Amino acid sequence: MEFKKLFLYVFMILAVSAFAAAALPTEIALGSNSQVRSDKVTAVVLTPTILSVVLADVPGAVIGQPVALALEGVATKYTASLSAASIIFADAATPVDVKLTVTVPKDQDSEKSKVGTLKLTAGTTSTQLPINMETESKLSFKGVEADIAGETDGDVGEGDKVSKKALLLDEVTFSIEMENIFPNENKEGDMSDVEITATIEGLDDGDDVEESSDNFDLGTEDEETQDIVFTIPRAADDQIYDVTLVAEGEDENGATHKAVRNFQLEVKKDKDDVRINKAEVSPSTVACDETFTLSVDVSNYGSNKAEDVYVNIFNKDLGIDIKEEGMTLDKSVTKKTNKFTKTYELMVKTPSDSNKKVAQGKYPITVYSFVDSDKKTDEEFAYVTVSADCKKAEEKKQEPVVEVIKTTTNVSANNSDKDSEEVDKEVTEILDTIEEPGFEFGGVSSKGLLIGGGILVLVMLIVIIALAAKATSK
């Protein structure tokens, strides 16, 4: 009989131990988000019942045997004590309370932080429970606005979803108004180095995207608005994303105050959404008949495969009209076939017609994208500057200075050949002289003087020859 009783007793201990670990909490939580801190005069003291356990809750506990209690690793800024050094279970059903008395220091952070550890030892079995404390935050969200591509949702509360859907590459701005709710009479309530961090979980192909505000100070009862800007990445999916705003600042006692707001943002892909990522010229300024390059990058951001994609590059004044037709762009941004890229070598040509020109100035080159051949989805501009007018020079025609008309003069048979040769020679010499550069006199050029003199000499020679012929005939 005694052996049987002993067996049953051991069985009960084993059964209690088997279920003990599941009944104990994973932590001992003190305070709350409204727990005040100590000030200079008054110490705020907590005396909570941190544990109310029965025999089955404590690993290794035996009826009538003490379970030792101890605080370990408690920081010196806390004043902490237990209600007893040990507890004893009188039976398996009666609960035993464990109380902890602890002060809340004035530099206690609002975020849950560790105070120390409670150690329970039953025989050779020890169990450790972390002790954590939370206090109130005097840093608060007064309001959150979400602006998506120029459209604003003016009141985004905890757990809300932003009313406007974002598209890929949209700019999203969160305007966040914070306030310090310490009263003005609190001389230690001014906060410094306040910072807001916004995180959109899994936005960039499964990776989180995070942006932060500038640091700023916030006096008691003051307010401050900060903007945090995101660009929805190309790799974002067509889904709803969780957004978390976390604001933190430190008061003059060294306590960190933290505020958190959670809401949702939906990203939507259009069915047909082919966009021009880049349209860029290099160099941006060229002279006549110089070359430059135009780089074009086009991608499919839509939810469907883009068929019959058509890209047109155009500027009438520069004579540019390039067409890329019949392309297919995949919907997956991870595939090379999701985009079209090409670099063109172009030239500002001088017109062949001298009556036309390319004027000095800045010229827009327009890049259009289409799907299904005729549905325009995007357009971008690249600008090239022509540094000077481009015009073909006019051909200058050489006008004859003097038009010589050959005349015939009757002379005697004996002297006619000789005299004619001498006259022709002298006239030729005069005309040759006329072609040479010279001087001006009284506003008349040297060439004009020579022409007039030559004509005069020619007339005189003709007269002399005529008189000589007449004298000979007598």
C-alpha positions in Angstrom: 0.0 0.0 0.0 2.8 2.4 0.9 4.5 1.8 -2.4 1.2 2.5 -4.3 0.7 5.8 -2.4 4.3 6.8 -3.2 3.8 6.0 -6.9 0.6 8.1 -7.1 2.4 11.0 -5.3 5.3 10.9 -7.8 2.8 10.7 -10.7 1.0 13.9 -9.5 4.4 15.8 -9.3 5.2 14.7 -12.9 1.8 15.6 -14.1 2.0 19.1 -12.5 5.5 19.7 -13.9 4.3 18.7 -17.4 1.8 21.5 -17.6 3.7 24.1 -15.6 5.6 25.8 -18.3 2.6 26.5 -20.4 0.8 28.5 -17.6 3.5 31.0 -16.8 3.5 34.3 -18.8 6.3 35.0 -21.1 7.0 38.3 -19.3 6.0 40.4 -16.4 4.5 43.7 -17.8 4.4 46.8 -15.6 2.7 50.1 -16.3 0.8 51.1 -19.5 0.7 53.8 -22.1 -0.8 56.1 -19.5 1.6 55.4 -16.7 3.1 58.6 -15.2 6.7 59.0 -14.1 8.2 60.4 -10.9 8.9 64.1 -10.7 11.4 65.9 -8.6 9.3 65.8 -5.4 7.0 62.7 -5.6 8.2 59.2 -6.4 5.6 57.2 -8.3 5.5 53.6 -6.9 3.9 50.6 -8.4 2.8 47.7 -6.2 1.2 45.3 -8.7 0.4 41.6 -8.2 2.8 40.5 -10.8 1.9 36.8 -10.5 -1.0 34.8 -9.1 -0.1 31.1 -9.6 -1.1 27.7 -8.5 1.2 24.7 -8.1 0.8 23.6 -11.7 2.1 26.9 -12.9 5.6 26.7 -11.5 8.0 24.2 -13.0 9.4 21.8 -10.4 7.1 23.1 -7.5 6.1 20.6 -4.8 3.3 21.0 -2.3 4.7 22.1 1.0 8.2 22.9 -0.5 9.3 26.6 -0.8 9.8 28.2 -4.2 12.6 30.8 -3.9 12.0 34.3 -5.5 14.7 36.7 -6.5 15.2 39.8 -8.6 18.2 39.8 -10.9 19.7 42.4 -13.2 17.6 45.4 -11.9 19.1 48.7 -13.0 20.1 51.1 -10.1 17.6 53.7 -11.2 14.8 51.5 -10.0 13.9 50.9 -6.4 12.4 47.4 -6.5 11.4 44.8 -3.9 9.3 41.5 -3.7 6.6 40.8 -1.2 8.4 37.7 0.0 11.6 35.8 -0.6 9.7 32.6 -1.3 6.3 31.1 -1.7 4.8 27.7 -0.6 1.9 25.9 -2.1 -0.3 24.3 0.5 -2.2 22.3 -2.1 -2.6 22.0 -5.8 -5.6 24.3 -6.1 -5.0 27.4 -3.9 -3.3 30.3 -5.7 -0.4 32.2 -4.3 0.2 35.9 -5.2 3.6 37.4 -5.9 3.9 41.2 -5.5 6.6 43.6 -6.7 7.0 47.2 -5.6 9.0 49.4 -8.0 9.4 53.1 -8.5 8.9 54.7 -12.0 11.9 57.0 -12.6 11.5 60.3 -14.3 13.8 59.3 -17.2 11.8 56.1 -17.9 11.3 55.7 -21.7 7.7 55.5 -22.9 8.5 52.5 -25.0 8.5 49.2 -23.2 11.9 48.6 -21.7 13.4 46.0 -19.4 13.6 46.5 -15.7 15.2 43.2 -14.7 14.3 39.5 -14.2 12.3 37.5 -11.7 13.8 34.2 -10.9 11.7 31.3 -9.5 13.6 28.3 -8.1 11.8 25.1 -7.2 14.3 22.4 -6.1 16.8 22.2 -9.0 14.5 23.8 -11.5 14.8 27.5 -12.2 12.5 29.7 -14.3 13.3 33.3 -15.3 10.7 35.9 -16.3 11.7 39.3 -17.8 10.2 42.3 -16.1 9.3 45.1 -18.6 7.9 48.6 -17.9 5.9 51.0 -20.1 5.0 54.6 -19.4 3.0 57.3 -21.1 4.3 59.3 -24.1 3.9 63.0 -24.2 4.7 63.0 -27.9 1.5 62.6 -30.0 0.2 62.6 -33.6 -2.1 65.5 -34.1 -2.9 64.7 -37.7 -1.6 62.9 -40.8 -2.3 63.8 -44.4 -1.4 61.7 -47.5 -0.9 63.4 -50.8 -0.6 61.1 -53.9 0.2 62.7 -57.2 -1.5 66.0 -56.1 -4.6 64.4 -54.6 -4.9 64.7 -50.8 -6.5 62.5 -48.1 -6.6 65.0 -45.2 -7.2 62.7 -42.2 -5.5 59.3 -42.0 -6.2 57.8 -38.6 -4.9 54.7 -36.9 -5.9 51.6 -38.9 -7.2 53.6 -41.9 -6.5 53.1 -45.6 -5.5 56.1 -47.7 -8.4 56.8 -49.9 -6.4 57.6 -53.1 -4.6 54.7 -54.8 -1.0 55.2 -55.9 0.4 54.2 -59.3 4.0 53.1 -60.0 6.4 56.1 -59.8 3.8 58.3 -58.2 5.2 60.7 -55.6 3.6 60.1 -52.2 3.9 62.7 -49.4 2.9 62.1 -45.8 2.4 65.5 -44.0 2.7 64.6 -40.3 1.7 67.1 -37.5 3.2 66.3 -34.1 2.5 67.9 -30.8 4.1 68.0 -27.3 1.3 67.5 -24.8 3.4 68.3 -21.8 1.7 71.3 -20.1 3.5 74.6 -20.2 4.1 74.5 -16.4 6.2 71.4 -16.8 9.7 72.9 -16.9 11.3 69.7 -18.0 8.9 68.9 -20.8 10.6 70.5 -23.8 11.7 67.8 -26.3 14.7 67.8 -28.6 15.9 65.8 -31.6 12.4 64.7 -32.5 12.4 62.5 -35.6 9.7 60.8 -37.6 10.4 57.6 -39.5 7.9 56.2 -42.1 8.2 52.6 -43.3 6.2 50.9 -46.1 6.6 47.2 -45.6 7.6 45.1 -48.7 7.0 47.9 -51.1 10.1 47.4 -53.3 9.9 43.8 -54.6 9.4 42.5 -51.0 11.9 44.8 -49.4 10.8 47.6 -46.9 11.1 51.2 -47.9 12.0 53.7 -45.2 12.3 57.5 -45.1 12.9 59.9 -42.2 12.2 63.5 -41.4 14.7 66.1 -40.4 15.3 66.4 -36.6 13.4 69.2 -34.8 12.7 70.5 -31.3 9.3 70.7 -29.8 8.5 72.8 -26.7 5.7 72.1 -24.3 2.2 72.5 -26.0 4.0 73.2 -29.3 3.2 71.7 -32.7 5.3 70.9 -35.8 4.5 69.5 -39.3 7.0 67.5 -41.2 6.8 66.0 -44.7 8.1 62.6 -45.7 8.2 61.8 -49.4 8.3 58.4 -51.2 8.4 57.5 -54.8 6.5 54.3 -55.6 9.2 52.0 -57.1 8.8 50.1 -60.4 8.9 46.8 -58.6 5.9 47.5 -56.4 3.0 45.0 -56.8 -0.7 45.6 -57.3 -1.7 45.3 -53.6 -2.3 47.0 -50.2 0.8 47.8 -48.1 1.2 48.4 -44.4 2.6 51.8 -43.4 4.1 52.6 -40.0 5.0 56.0 -38.7 7.2 56.2 -35.6 8.0 59.5 -33.9 10.6 59.8 -31.1 11.9 62.7 -29.0 13.7 63.1 -25.7 12.6 65.4 -22.9 14.9 67.3 -20.5 15.0 64.4 -18.0 16.4 62.1 -20.7 13.3 60.1 -21.2 12.4 59.0 -24.7 8.9 59.6 -25.8 7.5 57.5 -28.7 4.4 57.7 -30.8 3.3 55.1 -33.4 0.6 55.2 -36.1 -0.3 52.4 -38.5 -2.4 52.7 -41.7 -2.5 51.2 -45.2 -1.6 52.4 -48.7 -2.9 50.7 -51.9 -0.8 50.5 -55.0 -2.7 50.0 -58.3 -1.3 49.2 -61.7 -3.1 50.4 -64.9 -3.8 47.9 -67.6 -1.9 49.8 -70.2 0.9 51.9 -68.7 4.0 52.2 -71.0 6.2 55.1 -69.8 9.3 57.0 -70.9 11.9 56.7 -68.2 14.5 58.8 -70.0 14.9 61.1 -72.9 18.3 62.7 -72.7 20.6 64.5 -75.1 24.4 64.9 -74.9 25.9 67.4 -75.4 23.0 69.8 -74.7 24.5 72.5 -76.9 25.8 72.0 -80.5 27.0 74.1 -83.4 25.9 73.7 -87.1 26.7 70.3 -88.6 27.8 68.9 -85.2 26.4 65.6 -83.9 24.7 64.8 -80.6 23.2 61.7 -79.0 19.6 61.1 -77.8 19.2 58.3 -75.3 15.7 56.8 -74.9 14.4 54.4 -72.2 10.8 53.1 -72.3 9.3 50.5 -69.8 6.0 48.7 -69.3 4.5 49.5 -65.9 1.1 48.1 -66.6 -0.5 45.0 -65.2 -0.7 43.4 -68.7 1.9 42.6 -71.4 2.1 45.7 -73.8 1.5 44.8 -77.4 2.2 46.8 -80.5 4.3 49.4 -78.6 5.2 52.3 -80.8 7.7 55.1 -80.0 8.0 58.3 -82.0 10.8 60.8 -81.7 10.0 64.1 -83.4 11.0 67.7 -84.1 9.9 69.4 -87.3 12.4 72.3 -87.2 15.4 70.0 -86.9 14.0 67.4 -89.4 13.8 64.6 -86.8 11.0 62.0 -87.2 12.1 58.5 -86.0 9.6 55.7 -85.5 10.1 52.4 -83.6 7.1 50.1 -84.2 5.7 46.7 -83.5 7.4 46.1 -80.1 6.1 43.9 -77.2 7.1 44.7 -73.6 6.6 42.1 -70.8 4.7 43.1 -67.6 7.4 41.7 -65.3 10.0 44.3 -64.4 12.6 41.6 -63.7 12.7 40.6 -67.4 14.9 42.4 -69.9 11.9 42.4 -72.3 10.1 44.7 -70.0 11.9 47.8 -71.5 13.2 49.3 -74.7 16.4 51.3 -74.7 18.3 52.9 -77.6 20.7 55.7 -78.3 20.5 57.7 -81.5 23.2 59.9 -83.2 21.7 63.0 -84.6 23.0 66.2 -86.3 21.9 69.8 -86.7 22.3 70.1 -90.5 22.7 73.3 -92.4 19.9 73.6 -94.9 21.0 73.1 -98.6 18.7 76.0 -99.6 20.4 79.3 -98.8 17.0 80.9 -98.3 16.3 78.6 -95.2 18.1 78.4 -91.9 18.0 76.7 -88.5 17.9 79.6 -86.1 20.0 79.9 -83.0 17.9 78.7 -79.9 16.6 75.8 -77.8 14.7 73.1 -79.5 12.4 70.5 -77.8 12.7 66.9 -79.1 9.4 65.1 -78.2 9.4 61.4 -77.5 5.9 59.7 -77.5 5.0 56.2 -76.5 1.9 54.3 -77.7 0.3 50.9 -77.1 -1.9 49.1 -79.6 -0.2 51.3 -82.2 -2.4 54.4 -81.5 -3.1 54.7 -77.8 -0.7 57.4 -76.4 0.5 56.5 -72.9 3.3 59.1 -72.3 5.4 61.9 -73.7 8.7 63.4 -72.6 10.9 66.3 -73.9 14.6 66.5 -74.4 16.1 69.8 -75.3 19.1 70.7 -77.5 20.4 74.2 -78.0 21.8 75.4 -81.3 24.6 77.9 -80.6 24.4 79.9 -83.8 22.2 80.3 -86.9 22.8 77.5 -89.5 22.5 78.9 -93.0 24.2 78.2 -96.3 26.3 81.1 -97.5 25.1 82.8 -100.7 27.4 82.4 -103.8 28.8 85.8 -104.8 28.7 86.4 -108.6 31.8 88.2 -110.2 30.5 91.2 -112.2 32.8 92.5 -115.1 34.3 95.8 -114.2 34.3 97.1 -117.8 32.4 95.8 -120.8 34.7 96.4 -123.8 32.9 96.9 -127.1 35.2 96.4 -130.1 35.1 99.1 -132.7 36.7 99.5 -136.2 38.5 102.6 -137.4 39.4 103.4 -141.0 43.2 104.1 -141.4 45.5 104.1 -144.4 46.7 100.9 -145.9 50.3 101.6 -145.1 49.9 102.2 -141.4 46.7 100.4 -140.5 48.2 97.1 -139.4 51.0 98.6 -137.3 48.8 101.3 -135.8 46.0 98.8 -134.9 48.5 96.5 -133.1 49.9 99.4 -131.1 46.3 100.5 -130.1 45.3 97.0 -129.1 48.5 96.7 -127.0 47.9 100.0 -125.3 44.2 99.2 -124.6 45.2 95.8 -123.2 47.7 97.4 -120.9 45.2 99.9 -119.7 42.6 97.2 -119.0 45.1 95.1 -117.1 46.0 98.1 -115.0 42.3 98.7 -114.2 42.0 95.2 -112.6 44.8 96.1 -110.0 43.8 97.5 -106.6 44.6 101.1 -106.0 43.6 104.2 -104.1 40.8 106.7 -103.9 40.8 110.4 -104.7 37.9 112.7 -103.9 35.6 109.8 -103.3 36.5 108.2 -106.7 38.3 104.9 -106.6 41.6 104.3 -108.4 39.9 101.8 -110.7 37.4 104.5 -111.7 40.2 107.0 -112.4 42.0 104.5 -114.5 39.0 103.6 -116.5 38.3 107.3 -117.2 41.9 108.0 -118.1 42.1 105.0 -120.3 39.1 106.1 -122.3 40.6 109.5 -122.7 44.0 108.2 -123.9 42.2 105.9 -126.3 40.3 108.8 -127.8 43.4 110.8 -128.1 45.3 108.0 -129.8 42.5 107.6 -132.3 42.6 111.4 -133.0 46.4 111.3 -133.4 46.2 108.4 -135.8 43.5 110.0 -137.8 45.5 113.3 -138.1 48.6 111.4 -139.1 46.8 109.5 -141.8 45.4 112.7 -143.1 48.8 114.4 -143.2 50.3 111.5 -145.1 47.5 111.5 -147.6 48.4 115.1 -148.5 
